[in-house]
Amino acid sequence: MAHDDARTLDSDERRFTNGGGGESLGLDDEGLRALRTAVAAWRIGPVAEAERKVRPRLQKFTTWSGLEVLDVATPVDKRIHYKADLGLPGEYPFTRGVQPTMYRGKLWTMRMFAGFGTPEQTNQRFKYLLAEGQTGLSTAFDFPTLMGYDSDSPRSLGEVGMCGVAVDTLRDMEVLFDGIPLDKVTTSMTINGPAVVLLAFYIALADKRGIPRDKIGGTVQNDCLKEFIAQHAWVVGPRPAMRIVTDMIEFCAREVPRWNTVSISGYHIREAGATAAQELAFTIADGLAYVESGIARGLDVDDFAPRLSFFFDVHNDFFEEIAKFRAARRMWARFMRERYGARKAESLKLRTHAQTAGVSLTAQQPYNNVVRVALQALAAVLGGTQSLHTNSLDETYALPTEESVTIALRTQQIIAEESGVANTIDPLGGSYHVEWMTDKLEAEALDYIRRIDEMGGMVAAVEKGYPQREIAASAYRFQREIEDEQRVVVGVNKYVASEEKNIPLLRIDEAVQRTQCENLAKVKANRDASAVREALAAVREAARGTSNLMPPIIAAAKAYCTEQEICDVLREVMGTHSDPAEF
């Protein structure tokens, strides 16, 4: 009522309130001193009195990464310099988003990770998801494919098609994308060590269909550094791997301009046990290493940086995850402008895919995972992602069923269509708590990057085992917190069910390996053996020299050389790699 609005202010309130006088809200130096005094009085007065009546639930409140959280954030904790720290959406430093209109113009791409069994089976799943409203494809490959081995290799026994789709030759790529218009649907391929081969298969497929290379769009993960840090699926060692990645960056900048040549991935770093700040730091540091490698090759940063993309995990701590995305955009923009002199706005923009945290899913009470995924997905959207995969409730047991993946996709669609959060841009921008946490994560991440710079960059740091040790220590601390019940995981160490219910699971028939090997044998029997030998010899010559590897590998793909045949040439010439003894 009117008399409430016209109430009399005491002297302290008058000193740090001006009734709506703009961004500063009257908080000049004198006002901040008054606010600091008022907050201190509030803590020893009303807060202390409340805590005598009801003790705090925890001795210390922290994020899932261990960052101690303020009871309440005020301008004393975060005084916002609007232009330098936030800016407007689509403008430097892009804290508030990389596009001027964000989701008011176009929703994030709903890109559900899919792949299992044979290429025929995954093709059916792709078409199902597109029919259900998915807007981009994301391909999961089986473990032999991820490691650069064919389905008929002794190393592949029992693994073919089990954790993703098996792809051995261009024939498999033809089947995988049968009936899918490559010039109308963007495709993401989650593969790293043999990424150069899978991208060559995809480009060869487009060439065979008569689709110009500048019309196909998508992403290949191709982040060799995070493999040595976290996921451990590689073909050659760190320095030769960097050469291959740089060849791909150079080739695609010239020939396939709509392709994101590296998806710099914090996801697997976080899944290995990193904190949010470590994920942020090591991911950005990996990105800086790729930029430096491109510049060392003689490329102009503005010719290739716009096609570098990112891939972040979205874990349980709601505000920490939102702040992480905002800090990442600001850090990348500043590094690209200040360290590398990038001029194009597109070079400064950190565009990212996000995936809800697989490591947060529990086998106990699996339907709880639906709730976890929904909250994580909401955090990704409020954080400003450009693309999102939502995990399915059954992924701790097996690859998702059609029903569970539909629920995961519907989760995104409900957030987009029913929640209202996509109607405004960066709705949490200016929140003292969110801005304070953004600053804290950025400061911690920058400290890690400073140490990496002192070691000589990320490749040298990886060779020294530095990020690996930091992540291992964080993973150990977190697991101890769960075991000591300092950290609650619902259904695991609290609210445990007396009896677990069974859920439907997708089971991959072991006949998949037999079918895949039979199809591979047919390809080998029908191809031109002399063309295969010549193509592999050209790959070997390029690997021994300095010429770009992409053209001869594309030619090898068109000759129906297998993935392993090409990777074996790279291993033979460039050598293999093992983890340091400490791991």
C-alpha positions in Angstrom: 0.0 0.0 0.0 1.0 3.6 -0.4 2.0 4.2 3.2 4.4 1.1 3.0 6.3 2.7 0.1 6.5 6.1 1.9 7.9 4.6 5.1 10.6 6.5 6.9 14.2 5.3 6.2 16.7 5.2 9.1 20.0 7.0 8.6 22.0 3.9 7.4 19.3 3.0 4.8 19.4 6.6 3.4 23.1 6.3 3.0 23.2 3.3 0.7 19.8 3.6 -1.0 18.8 6.3 -3.5 15.4 5.0 -4.5 16.4 3.8 -8.0 19.2 6.1 -9.2 20.7 3.7 -11.8 23.2 0.9 -11.8 25.2 2.2 -8.8 22.0 2.4 -6.6 23.7 5.1 -4.7 26.6 2.8 -3.7 29.5 5.2 -3.9 32.5 4.7 -1.6 30.6 6.2 1.4 27.5 4.1 0.6 29.6 0.9 0.4 31.1 1.7 3.8 27.7 2.2 5.3 26.5 -1.1 3.7 29.5 -3.0 5.0 28.6 -1.7 8.5 25.0 -2.6 8.1 25.8 -6.2 6.9 28.2 -6.6 9.9 25.4 -5.5 12.2 22.9 -7.8 10.6 25.3 -10.8 11.0 25.9 -10.1 14.8 22.3 -9.2 15.3 19.4 -10.8 13.5 21.5 -13.7 12.0 23.1 -14.6 15.3 19.7 -14.5 17.0 18.2 -16.8 14.3 21.1 -19.2 14.6 20.7 -19.5 18.3 17.1 -20.6 17.8 17.8 -22.9 14.7 21.4 -24.0 14.2 22.8 -24.0 10.6 22.3 -27.3 8.8 26.0 -27.5 8.0 29.2 -26.2 9.6 30.3 -24.9 6.2 28.2 -24.4 3.0 30.2 -25.2 -0.2 29.5 -25.9 -3.8 30.1 -29.4 -5.2 33.6 -28.2 -6.1 34.3 -27.1 -2.6 34.0 -23.4 -3.1 32.7 -21.9 0.2 29.4 -20.0 -0.4 28.5 -16.7 1.1 25.3 -16.5 3.2 24.2 -13.6 1.2 26.0 -11.6 -1.5 25.7 -7.8 -1.7 27.5 -5.0 -3.6 30.2 -5.2 -0.9 31.1 -8.6 -2.2 30.6 -7.8 -5.9 30.7 -4.3 -7.2 29.7 -4.6 -10.9 31.6 -2.7 -13.5 29.0 -3.2 -16.1 30.8 -2.5 -19.3 34.0 -4.3 -18.4 32.5 -7.3 -16.6 29.2 -7.9 -18.3 28.4 -5.9 -21.4 25.3 -6.4 -23.5 24.4 -9.8 -25.0 26.3 -10.4 -28.2 28.9 -7.8 -27.3 32.4 -8.0 -25.7 33.2 -9.6 -23.2 30.1 -11.8 -24.0 29.5 -12.6 -20.3 25.7 -12.3 -21.0 25.7 -14.5 -24.1 27.3 -14.7 -27.6 24.2 -13.7 -29.5 22.3 -10.4 -29.2 18.9 -12.1 -28.9 20.0 -15.5 -27.6 16.9 -17.8 -27.2 14.5 -15.1 -28.2 15.7 -15.6 -31.7 16.7 -19.3 -31.9 16.6 -22.0 -29.3 19.7 -24.0 -28.4 20.3 -27.0 -30.6 18.8 -30.1 -29.0 21.5 -32.6 -29.9 21.0 -36.0 -28.3 24.1 -38.3 -28.2 23.2 -41.5 -30.1 25.0 -44.5 -31.4 25.0 -48.2 -30.8 25.3 -51.5 -32.6 25.6 -51.4 -36.3 25.4 -48.3 -38.6 21.9 -49.6 -39.7 20.7 -49.6 -36.1 22.0 -46.1 -35.3 20.6 -44.7 -38.5 17.2 -45.8 -37.3 17.7 -44.0 -34.0 18.9 -40.9 -35.8 15.7 -40.8 -37.8 13.6 -41.5 -34.8 15.1 -38.6 -32.8 14.8 -36.2 -35.8 11.1 -37.1 -36.1 10.7 -36.4 -32.3 12.0 -32.9 -32.7 15.8 -33.2 -32.2 17.5 -30.4 -34.2 21.1 -31.8 -34.6 22.8 -35.2 -34.7 25.5 -36.3 -32.2 27.3 -39.5 -32.9 28.6 -41.9 -30.3 31.2 -44.4 -31.5 32.1 -47.7 -30.0 35.4 -48.2 -28.1 37.3 -49.9 -30.9 36.4 -47.0 -33.3 37.5 -44.5 -30.6 40.8 -46.2 -30.3 41.4 -46.6 -34.0 40.8 -50.3 -34.4 38.6 -52.2 -36.8 35.8 -54.5 -35.7 37.7 -57.6 -36.9 40.7 -56.7 -34.7 41.5 -59.1 -31.8 41.5 -56.0 -29.6 37.9 -55.4 -30.5 36.5 -58.7 -29.2 33.4 -58.1 -27.1 33.3 -54.4 -27.6 31.9 -53.9 -31.1 28.8 -51.7 -31.0 28.5 -51.9 -27.2 29.1 -48.3 -26.2 28.4 -46.6 -29.6 28.2 -47.4 -33.3 31.0 -49.3 -35.1 32.4 -47.4 -38.1 35.2 -49.2 -39.9 35.1 -47.7 -43.5 33.3 -45.2 -45.7 30.7 -47.9 -46.3 29.7 -47.7 -42.7 29.4 -43.9 -42.9 27.2 -44.3 -46.0 24.8 -46.5 -44.1 25.0 -44.4 -40.9 23.7 -41.3 -42.8 21.5 -43.0 -45.3 18.5 -40.8 -46.0 19.9 -37.9 -43.9 20.6 -34.6 -45.8 24.2 -33.6 -44.9 23.7 -30.1 -46.1 20.6 -29.5 -43.9 21.5 -31.3 -40.6 24.6 -30.5 -38.6 26.4 -33.5 -37.3 28.6 -33.8 -34.2 31.1 -36.7 -34.0 32.5 -37.5 -30.5 35.9 -38.9 -31.4 39.4 -37.7 -30.8 42.5 -39.8 -31.5 41.2 -41.1 -34.9 39.1 -37.9 -35.5 41.1 -37.1 -38.7 39.9 -40.5 -40.2 36.2 -40.1 -39.2 36.1 -36.5 -40.6 37.7 -37.8 -43.8 35.0 -40.4 -44.0 32.3 -37.7 -43.6 33.9 -35.4 -46.2 34.3 -38.3 -48.6 30.6 -39.1 -48.2 29.6 -35.6 -49.0 31.9 -35.6 -52.0 30.3 -38.9 -53.2 26.8 -37.4 -52.8 27.9 -34.3 -54.8 27.4 -31.9 -51.8 29.9 -29.0 -51.9 32.3 -29.1 -48.9 31.3 -25.5 -48.0 27.7 -26.7 -47.5 28.3 -29.3 -44.8 28.3 -28.2 -41.2 29.1 -29.9 -37.9 31.7 -30.6 -35.2 34.3 -33.2 -34.6 35.5 -33.3 -31.0 39.2 -33.8 -32.0 40.5 -32.6 -28.6 43.7 -34.6 -28.3 44.9 -32.7 -25.2 41.9 -33.7 -23.0 42.5 -37.3 -24.0 45.9 -37.3 -22.4 44.5 -35.4 -19.4 41.3 -37.4 -18.8 39.8 -39.9 -21.2 42.9 -41.8 -22.5 41.7 -42.7 -26.0 44.6 -41.8 -28.3 46.4 -43.0 -31.4 49.8 -41.2 -31.2 51.6 -39.1 -28.6 50.8 -35.5 -27.6 53.1 -33.6 -30.0 52.2 -35.7 -33.2 48.6 -35.5 -32.1 48.8 -31.7 -32.0 50.3 -31.8 -35.6 47.3 -33.8 -36.8 44.8 -31.5 -35.1 46.5 -28.4 -36.6 46.4 -30.1 -40.1 42.6 -30.4 -39.7 42.2 -26.8 -38.5 44.2 -25.6 -41.5 42.4 -27.8 -44.0 38.9 -27.0 -42.8 39.6 -23.3 -42.6 40.2 -23.5 -46.4 37.9 -26.3 -47.6 35.1 -26.9 -45.0 34.4 -23.4 -43.5 31.2 -24.4 -41.7 32.9 -27.2 -39.8 34.0 -26.8 -36.1 37.4 -28.5 -36.3 37.9 -28.8 -32.5 35.3 -29.1 -29.8 37.5 -28.2 -26.8 36.1 -30.4 -24.2 35.9 -29.8 -20.5 33.2 -32.5 -20.2 35.6 -35.5 -19.8 37.9 -33.5 -17.6 35.0 -32.9 -15.2 33.8 -36.5 -15.5 37.3 -37.6 -14.4 36.9 -35.7 -11.1 37.9 -32.1 -11.8 36.3 -29.2 -9.9 34.3 -26.6 -11.9 37.3 -24.2 -11.7 39.7 -27.0 -12.9 37.3 -27.8 -15.8 37.2 -24.2 -16.7 41.0 -23.7 -16.5 42.2 -26.8 -18.2 39.6 -26.4 -21.0 40.5 -22.8 -21.7 44.2 -23.7 -21.5 43.7 -26.5 -24.1 42.0 -24.0 -26.4 44.9 -21.6 -26.0 47.2 -24.4 -27.0 45.3 -25.0 -30.2 45.3 -21.3 -31.1 49.0 -21.1 -30.5 49.6 -24.2 -32.7 47.5 -22.6 -35.5 49.4 -19.4 -35.3 52.8 -21.2 -35.2 51.6 -22.9 -38.5 51.4 -19.5 -40.0 47.6 -19.1 -39.9 45.9 -15.8 -39.2 44.0 -16.3 -35.9 40.8 -14.8 -37.4 40.9 -17.3 -40.2 40.4 -20.3 -37.9 39.4 -19.2 -34.4 35.7 -18.6 -35.3 35.4 -22.4 -35.9 36.8 -23.5 -32.6 33.9 -24.6 -30.3 33.7 -25.8 -26.7 32.0 -28.6 -24.8 31.3 -28.3 -21.0 29.9 -30.6 -18.4 26.8 -29.4 -16.4 27.1 -30.8 -12.9 24.7 -30.6 -9.9 25.6 -27.3 -8.3 23.1 -25.0 -10.0 24.6 -21.6 -9.6 28.2 -22.8 -9.9 27.5 -24.2 -13.3 25.7 -21.1 -14.5 28.7 -19.0 -13.3 31.1 -21.3 -15.0 29.6 -20.7 -18.5 29.6 -17.0 -17.9 33.2 -16.9 -16.7 34.3 -19.1 -19.7 32.9 -16.7 -22.3 34.5 -13.7 -20.6 37.9 -15.4 -20.2 38.0 -16.6 -23.8 37.1 -13.2 -25.2 39.8 -11.5 -23.2 42.5 -14.0 -24.0 41.7 -13.9 -27.7 41.7 -10.1 -27.9 44.5 -9.4 -25.5 46.9 -12.3 -26.0 46.4 -13.1 -29.7 45.1 -9.9 -31.1 42.0 -11.4 -32.7 39.9 -8.7 -34.4 36.8 -10.5 -35.6 33.9 -10.7 -33.1 33.4 -14.3 -34.1 36.9 -15.1 -32.9 36.1 -13.8 -29.5 32.9 -15.7 -29.0 33.0 -18.9 -26.9 30.3 -21.1 -28.5 29.6 -24.2 -26.5 27.8 -27.5 -26.5 26.8 -28.8 -23.0 26.0 -32.2 -21.6 24.4 -33.0 -18.3 26.8 -34.8 -15.9 27.0 -38.5 -16.6 29.1 -39.0 -13.5 26.2 -37.5 -11.3 23.8 -40.3 -12.4 23.2 -43.1 -10.0 22.4 -46.7 -10.4 20.4 -46.5 -7.2 16.9 -45.1 -7.6 17.5 -44.4 -11.3 14.3 -42.3 -11.7 16.0 -39.7 -9.5 18.2 -39.1 -12.5 15.3 -37.5 -14.4 15.3 -34.8 -11.7 19.0 -34.3 -11.7 19.1 -34.0 -15.5 16.3 -31.5 -15.5 18.1 -29.2 -13.0 21.4 -29.5 -14.9 19.7 -28.8 -18.2 18.1 -25.7 -16.7 21.5 -24.5 -15.5 23.0 -25.0 -19.0 20.2 -22.9 -20.5 20.5 -20.2 -17.9 24.2 -20.3 -18.5 23.7 -19.6 -22.2 24.7 -22.8 -24.0 24.3 -23.0 -27.8 23.7 -26.8 -27.8 22.6 -29.3 -25.3 22.5 -33.1 -24.7 20.4 -34.4 -21.8 21.4 -37.8 -20.3 18.9 -40.5 -20.0 17.9 -42.1 -16.7 19.3 -45.5 -17.5 22.8 -44.6 -18.6 24.5 -45.9 -15.5 23.4 -49.4 -16.7 23.5 -49.3 -20.5 23.0 -47.2 -23.6 19.6 -45.5 -23.4 16.3 -47.1 -24.5 14.1 -45.3 -26.9 11.7 -44.5 -24.1 14.4 -43.0 -21.8 16.0 -41.0 -24.5 12.6 -39.5 -25.4 12.1 -38.4 -21.7 15.6 -36.8 -21.9 14.7 -34.9 -25.1 11.2 -33.9 -23.7 13.1 -32.4 -20.7 14.7 -29.9 -23.0 11.5 -29.2 -24.9 9.6 -28.5 -21.6 12.4 -26.1 -20.5 12.2 -24.4 -23.9 8.4 -24.3 -24.4 6.9 -24.2 -20.9 9.3 -22.7 -18.3 9.6 -19.2 -19.7 13.4 -19.1 -19.1 14.0 -18.7 -22.8 12.0 -15.5 -23.1 14.6 -13.2 -21.6 18.4 -13.0 -22.1 20.6 -13.9 -19.2 18.0 -13.5 -16.5 20.5 -14.0 -13.7 22.9 -11.3 -14.9 23.5 -8.7 -12.2 22.7 -11.1 -9.4 25.2 -10.3 -6.7 25.6 -14.0 -5.9 26.0 -15.1 -9.5 28.4 -12.3 -10.4 30.4 -13.0 -7.2 30.7 -16.7 -8.0 31.6 -15.9 -11.7 34.5 -13.8 -10.4 35.6 -16.5 -7.9 35.7 -19.2 -10.6 37.4 -17.0 -13.1 40.1 -16.0 -10.5 40.8 -19.6 -9.6 40.9 -20.7 -13.2 43.3 -17.9 -14.2 45.6 -19.0 -11.4 45.8 -22.5 -12.9 46.4 -21.0 -16.4 49.2 -18.8 -15.0 50.9 -22.0 -13.6 50.4 -23.8 -17.0 52.0 -20.8 -18.8 55.0 -21.0 -16.5 55.4 -24.6 -17.4 55.6 -23.7 -21.1 52.0 -24.2 -22.1 49.5 -27.0 -22.0 51.4 -29.6 -24.0 54.3 -29.3 -21.6 52.0 -29.4 -18.6 50.4 -32.6 -19.9 53.8 -34.2 -20.4 54.7 -33.3 -16.8 51.4 -34.8 -15.6 50.3 -31.6 -13.9 46.6 -31.5 -14.8 46.3 -35.2 -14.4 47.6 -35.0 -10.8 45.3 -32.0 -10.0 42.2 -33.9 -11.2 43.1 -37.1 -9.4 43.5 -35.2 -6.1 40.1 -33.5 -6.6 38.4 -36.8 -7.4 39.9 -38.4 -4.3 38.7 -35.5 -2.1 35.2 -35.7 -3.5 34.9 -39.4 -3.1 36.0 -39.2 0.5 33.4 -36.5 1.1 30.7 -38.9 -0.1 32.0 -41.9 1.9 32.3 -39.7 5.0 28.7 -38.4 4.4 29.9 -34.8 4.2 28.3 -34.7 0.7 24.8 -36.1 0.2 23.9 -38.1 -2.9 20.2 -38.9 -2.6 19.6 -42.6 -2.8 23.3 -43.4 -2.3 24.3 -42.3 1.2 21.0 -40.8 2.3 17.3 -41.6 1.7 18.4 -45.1 0.6 15.7 -47.4 -0.7 15.2 -50.7 1.0 14.6 -52.4 -2.3 15.7 -51.3 -5.8 13.3 -51.6 -8.7 14.4 -53.0 -12.1 14.1 -50.8 -15.1 14.0 -51.7 -18.8 17.4 -51.8 -20.5 18.7 -51.7 -24.0 20.8 -54.8 -24.7 23.2 -55.0 -27.6 23.2 -58.5 -29.2 26.7 -60.0 -29.5 25.7 -60.9 -33.0 26.5 -57.3 -33.9 30.2 -58.1 -34.0 29.6 -61.0 -36.3 27.5 -58.9 -38.6 29.9 -56.0 -38.6 32.9 -58.2 -39.3 31.0 -59.9 -42.2 30.2 -56.5 -43.7 33.8 -55.4 -43.3 35.0 -58.6 -45.0 32.8 -57.8 -48.0 34.2 -54.3 -48.3 37.8 -55.7 -48.2 37.0 -58.3 -50.8 35.3 -55.9 -53.3 37.7 -52.9 -53.1 40.7 -52.3 -55.4 43.7 -53.7 -53.5 46.3 -51.7 -55.5 44.3 -48.4 -54.9 44.4 -49.2 -51.1 48.1 -49.7 -51.2 48.7 -46.5 -53.1 46.4 -44.5 -50.8 48.1 -45.8 -47.6 51.5 -45.1 -49.1 50.4 -41.5 -49.7 49.3 -41.2 -46.1 52.6 -42.6 -44.9 54.6 -40.1 -47.0 52.5 -37.2 -45.7 53.0 -38.4 -42.1 56.7 -38.6 -42.6 56.9 -35.1 -44.1 55.2 -31.8 -43.3 52.4 -31.7 -45.9 48.8 -31.7 -44.7 47.4 -35.1 -43.8 43.8 -34.4 -44.7 43.9 -34.8 -48.5 45.6 -38.2 -48.6 43.4 -39.5 -45.8 40.3 -38.4 -47.7 41.6 -40.2 -50.7 42.3 -43.3 -48.6 38.7 -43.1 -47.3 37.4 -43.1 -50.9 39.5 -46.1 -51.7 37.7 -47.8 -48.7 40.8 -48.1 -46.6 39.7 -49.0 -43.1 40.1 -46.8 -40.0 42.7 -49.1 -38.5 44.7 -49.3 -41.7 45.0 -45.6 -41.7 45.6 -45.3 -37.9 48.2 -48.1 -38.1 50.2 -46.0 -40.6 50.0 -43.0 -38.2 51.1 -45.2 -35.3 54.0 -46.7 -37.4 55.3 -43.3 -38.4 54.6 -41.1 -35.4 54.9 -43.6 -32.6 52.5 -44.7 -29.8 52.0 -43.3 -26.3 51.6 -44.7 -22.8 50.6 -42.9 -19.6 53.4 -41.8 -17.2 54.3 -44.5 -14.7 52.7 -42.5 -11.8 49.3 -43.3 -13.3 
